[in-house]
Amino acid sequence: MSFAIEEGVFTINLTAITTVALALLMLLLGQAIKKRVKFFQKYCIPAPVIGGVIFAVVHLVMYQAGIVNINMDTSYQTDMQNLFFTCVGFGITFSLAKKGGSRLIKYFIMAALLAVIQGGVGVGVAKLVHAEEWLGLMCGPAALSGGHGNAAAFGGILDGMGHSATVVGMAAATFGLVTGGFFGGPLAECLITKYKLVKKSNSEEDTMADNFANQKVESGVINAHEIFKHVALLSTLLAFGLLIQFGLKQLFDLSIPSYAGSALLACIVANVNEKKQFFKVNSRIMAETSDFTLGVFLSLAMISLKLWQLIDLAIPMIAILVVNLAVTLAFLYFVVFRICGKDFDAAIMCAGMAGHGLGASPTGFANMDSVTHKYGESKISYLCVTVVGGILMDWVLLVLNTAMVSIFG
C-alpha cells in the first residue's frame, strides 16, 4: 500500500491483499446491517451489495469533493469469480432434469426464453435512445436474469473493451433484485384471485419434489485434508478450463469468459463422477466454498465501482430497465402462467421466476414463501426454481451473454 498526491488529490493505492481485506470488511458490514434492517431481508439484497454500495457512495462523495481517491488492485476478483462458477458447474448433473418431469422442462424453456427476450429488448431500447448496444446487455439478461454474479463477470469483460460496464451491471442487478421482490408476490396473488385458483394435489409431482428435497446429502467429515482435496479438485478444473479458453481463442478465434471452460469441464466431471464415484463429494465443503468465493468476488466488484461513471448513462439505463421490467412482467402474466399449466402451481412459478428472472433465486424463494404461506404449498414450484433458477440458467446465460458480448461488445 502506498500514498501519493496525484493531480492535487490525496491518493491511496491499495495492494491486492489490502483490497481483499477492505472487501471482506465491507461484506461483514453488509451482513451486520442486513440482520438489523428488514427491508434488506425482505428483498434478499446480498450482504456484499449492501456493504459495497455504502463504500462506493462514500468513495464517490470523497472523489467528487477532491478529498481522496482510492485505487484498488482487484487481481483476486477474477480468481474468486472463476472458482465460484467452477463450483456451480460441478453442481449440474443431468439427473436433475429428470426430477421435475414435463413441468420443469416447460419452466426451463420459459426462463431461457425470458433471458433472450430481455436481451432483445435491451439492445432494441438502447438503439432507440441512441445508446451503445452493450448497455442493452448489461441492463438486460446479464444483470436481470443473471444477477450480480453474471453482471460482474460479463461487466469485467466489457470493461476490458473500454466500456464502463461493471458499474452499470451492478446498478441494474440491484434494480432487478428490488423490483423482482416487489412485484413477484403481487403478480402471483393477482393470478390466484382472478382465476380463483386453489391448490390441487398432484401426487406424482409432489412425490418428485419430495424425493428431490429429501435426496441424501453426502456430507462426510469436514477437516483440513478434505478441504485441501476439494480445493485441489476445483483448482485443477480451473487450470484446465483456462487452457480450454486459450485453445478456443488460438484455434478458432472464439472468446469465452475466463470461467466458461472450467465450468463446462466441472459439469462433465460431475456427471461422470455421479456414475463412477471416483471422488466422494462433500456437499457442505462445496457449498461453503461457493459461498465464500461468491462473497469475496462480489465484494471486490462492488467496492471498486466508480459511480461517477454512471452520470452520462443514467437516462438510457432507466429507459432500458423500465421497459425490460414491463416486458418481463407481461411475459410472466400472459405466457409463462399459461404454458406452465394455468393452475395454482403455475401462479406460484410466476412468483419464483419474477425473482430469479429479475434478480436472483433467493428472491424467487422469498416471493413464493410470501404467497404459499397464505394460499398453501406448491412443492413442484420450489423444485423448478431450485433446479432452473439456481443451476440450469447459468448455462443458458453463459451462452447467451457470451454471444451478445461478441456481437455487441
C-alpha positions, 0 to 999 in steps of 0.5 A: 500500500502506498500514498501519493498526491496525484493531480492535487488529490490525496491518493491511496493505492491499495495492494491486492491483499489490502483490497481483499481485506477492505472487501471482506470488511465491507461484506461483514458490514453488509451482513451486520446491517442486513440482520438489523434492517428488514427491508434488506431481508425482505428483498434478499439484497446480498450482504456484499451489495449492501456493504459495497454500495455504502463504500462506493457512495462514500468513495464517490462523495470523497472523489467528487469533493477532491478529498481522496481517491482510492485505487484498488488492485482487484487481481483476486476478483477474477480468481474468486469469480472463476472458482465460484462458477467452477463450483456451480458447474460441478453442481449440474448433473443431468439427473436433475432434469429428470426430477421435475418431469414435463413441468420443469422442462416447460419452466426451463424453456420459459426462463431461457426464453425470458433471458433472450427476450430481455436481451432483445429488448435491451439492445432494441431500447438502447438503439432507440435512445441512441445508446451503445448496444452493450448497455442493452446487455448489461441492463438486460439478461446479464444483470436481470436474469443473471444477477450480480454474479453474471453482471460482474463477470460479463461487466469485467469483460466489457470493461476490458473493451473500454466500456464502463460496464461493471458499474452499470451491471451492478446498478441494474442487478440491484434494480432487478433484485428490488423490483423482482421482490416487489412485484413477484408476490403481487403478480402471483396473488393477482393470478390466484384471485382472478382465476380463483385458483386453489391448490390441487394435489398432484401426487406424482409431482409432489412425490418428485419434489419430495424425493428431490428435497429429501435426496441424501446429502453426502456430507462426510467429515469436514477437516483440513485434508478434505478441504485441501482435496476439494480445493485441489479438485476445483483448482485443477478444473480451473487450470484446465478450463483456462487452457480450454479458453486459450485453445478456443481463442488460438484455434478458432478465434472464439472468446469465452469468459475466463470461467466458461471452460472450467465450468463446462469441464466441472459439469462433465466431471460431475456427471461422470463422477455421479456414475463412477464415484471416483471422488466422494463429494462433500456437499457442505465443503462445496457449498461453503466454498461457493459461498465464500468465493461468491462473497469475496468476488462480489465484494471486490466488484462492488467496492471498486465501482466508480459511480461517477461513471454512471452520470452520462448513462443514467437516462438510457439505463432507466429507459432500458430497465423500465421497459425490460421490467414491463416486458418481463412482467407481461411475459410472466402474466400472459405466457409463462402462467399459461404454458406452465399449466394455468393452475395454482402451481403455475401462479406460484412459478410466476412468483419464483421466476419474477425473482430469479428472472429479475434478480436472483433465486433467493428472491424467487424463494422469498416471493413464493414463501410470501404467497404459499404461506397464505394460499398453501404449498406448491412443492413442484414450484420450489423444485423448478426454481431450485433446479432452473433458477439456481443451476440450469440458467447459468448455462443458458446465460453463459451462452447467451451473454457470451454471444451478445458480448461478441456481437455487441461488445 
